[in-house]
Structures are given as C-alpha cells and as structure tokens.
C-alpha cells in the first residue's frame, strides 16, 4: 500500500516538468521537482518521529 501512495509522485513530477518545459507554468525548478524528493522528506520525518517516541 505504501508503494501505491508514494508512486503517485512520479507521474506528478513528470507532468510538472512537461508543463514547465512548454511554458504553461513559470515556477522555480525547486517547486517543479518537489514531488520527486517529497517521499524522502516524508520518510525522514517519519523516522524522526518514530525514533523520538521510543524514549
């Protein structure tokens, strides 16, 4: 199930890159590529929250 949730970020990233390249959106590349590194950030936050609750 987790793969299905995180798998949505790939198509979103692809769509945003295409929209940026054809000039439909004028966002910074940081925002366009955000969905590609969002799963990593979400995972790190989860690990930090879980490691903090063990005390």
N, C-alpha and C positions, 0 to 999 in steps of 0.2 A: 504493500500500500504506500509506503514511503516513497518508493521509486515513482509511482504514479503522480504523487504530489510534486516531487522535485522535477519530474520530467516535463512539466508544463513550462519551465523556464527556458528550455531550448527553443521551442517554436516562437515564444515571445521575443527572445533575443534576436532570432533571425528576422522576424517581422520588423522590429525596431531598426535593425541595421539596414534593411531594404528601404524603409521609409526615410531614413537619414540620407542614404546614398542618392535617392531620387529627388530629394529636396522637399519632401512633404513635411517633415519635422525639422526644426532647427535647434535641437537640443545639443548639449555638450556630449562628447563621446562617453564621458563618465556615466551619464544617465542612460545613454543608449545601451551600454554594456552592463548596467546594473543587474539585470536578471541573470547574467552568466556567472557572477560571483556571489549573488544573494544566497544560494544554497550553502555555500561555505560559511558565510557570516551567520546564517541561521543555525548551522551545525555547531559553530564555535560558541555561540550564545547558549545553546542547549547544553553543551559540555560544561561550560562555566556555571550554569545554574545547577546542574546535577552535582558537580563537584563541591559547590558551596553548601548544598543541603545535607552533605554527609557528616557535618560537624555535630 
